């Protein structure tokens, strides 16, 4: 545990830290400055900022300097633990570039989905779409968000392309009990993890 931002930066030089729980109001270097310094150095350790500052612009400042999540005091401990678990899960996915769901493994670098010795190599866009949805279970993504992230804003692809790719993925993995791709009428799609 570090008493201030400078101490924390020194600590990070000597120890591996999985996650940083950070107060904004600290002596010598506040949480915003600390986060900015850390991100400038290329360190992507997940940061959960906890603060009494609750104004929207203060939250925005936290995200702009590079925090991953933000909680306002007084903090609900159970919620904090859930947020920490979610951050660690996302961090592990980002570092390993592999996603595990029960018996299923997605390998980002190989574009493969494996289950009990059966390995399928997916077309790039199909894989990225599946990986994105499964990385954030139950989060609804609009077709536009998915188009932007996977095909890019400059693409001339129409949003029915997302539907086509989702249908292909559903057919491909319809026998997999671990997950289901669900359409949210008029909005987009989400992945539901059915067993882990």
HUCORFEN-V656358 format. One record per residue. N is the residue number from 1. RES is the residue in three letters. BURIAL is # if it has 24 or more other ideal C-beta (glycine too) atoms within 12 Angstrom, else .. Layout:
<<N RES BURIAL> <N RES BURIAL>>
//
This chain:
<<1 UNK .> <2 UNK #> <3 UNK .> <4 UNK .> <5 UNK #> <6 UNK .> <7 UNK .> <8 UNK #> <9 UNK #> <10 UNK .> <11 UNK .> <12 UNK #> <13 UNK .> <14 UNK .> <15 UNK .> <16 UNK .> <17 UNK #> <18 UNK .> <19 UNK #> <20 UNK #> <21 UNK #> <22 UNK #> <23 UNK #> <24 UNK #> <25 UNK .> <26 UNK #> <27 UNK .> <28 UNK .> <29 UNK #> <30 UNK #> <31 UNK #> <32 UNK #> <33 UNK #> <34 UNK #> <35 UNK #> <36 UNK #> <37 UNK #> <38 UNK #> <39 UNK #> <40 UNK .> <41 UNK .> <42 UNK .> <43 UNK .> <44 UNK .> <45 UNK #> <46 UNK #> <47 UNK #> <48 UNK #> <49 UNK #> <50 UNK #> <51 UNK #> <52 UNK .> <53 UNK #> <54 UNK .> <55 UNK .> <56 UNK .> <57 UNK .> <58 UNK .> <59 UNK .> <60 UNK .> <61 UNK .> <62 UNK #> <63 UNK .> <64 UNK .> <65 UNK #> <66 UNK #> <67 UNK #> <68 UNK #> <69 UNK #> <70 UNK #> <71 UNK #> <72 UNK .> <73 UNK .> <74 UNK .> <75 UNK .> <76 UNK .> <77 UNK .> <78 UNK .> <79 UNK .> <80 UNK .> <81 UNK .> <82 UNK .> <83 UNK #> <84 UNK #> <85 UNK .> <86 UNK #> <87 UNK #> <88 UNK #> <89 UNK #> <90 UNK #> <91 UNK #> <92 UNK .> <93 UNK #> <94 UNK .> <95 UNK .> <96 UNK .> <97 UNK .> <98 UNK .> <99 UNK #> <100 UNK .> <101 UNK #> <102 UNK .> <103 UNK .> <104 UNK #> <105 UNK #> <106 UNK #> <107 UNK .> <108 UNK #> <109 UNK .> <110 UNK .> <111 UNK .> <112 UNK #> <113 UNK #> <114 UNK #> <115 UNK .> <116 UNK .> <117 UNK .> <118 UNK .> <119 UNK .> <120 UNK #> <121 UNK .> <122 UNK #> <123 UNK .> <124 UNK .> <125 UNK #> <126 UNK #> <127 UNK #> <128 UNK #> <129 UNK #> <130 UNK #> <131 UNK #> <132 UNK #> <133 UNK #> <134 UNK #> <135 UNK #> <136 UNK #> <137 UNK #> <138 UNK .> <139 UNK .> <140 UNK .> <141 UNK #> <142 UNK .> <143 UNK #> <144 UNK .> <145 UNK .> <146 UNK #> <147 UNK #> <148 UNK .> <149 UNK .> <150 UNK #> <151 UNK #> <152 UNK .> <153 UNK .> <154 UNK .> <155 UNK .> <156 UNK .> <157 UNK .> <158 UNK .> <159 UNK #> <160 UNK .> <161 UNK .> <162 UNK #> <163 UNK .> <164 UNK .> <165 UNK #> <166 UNK #> <167 UNK .> <168 UNK .> <169 UNK #> <170 UNK #> <171 UNK .> <172 UNK #> <173 UNK #> <174 UNK .> <175 UNK .> <176 UNK #> <177 UNK .> <178 UNK #> <179 UNK #> <180 UNK #> <181 UNK #> <182 UNK .> <183 UNK .> <184 UNK .> <185 UNK .> <186 UNK .> <187 UNK .> <188 UNK #> <189 UNK #> <190 UNK #> <191 UNK #> <192 UNK .> <193 UNK #> <194 UNK .> <195 UNK .> <196 UNK .>>
//
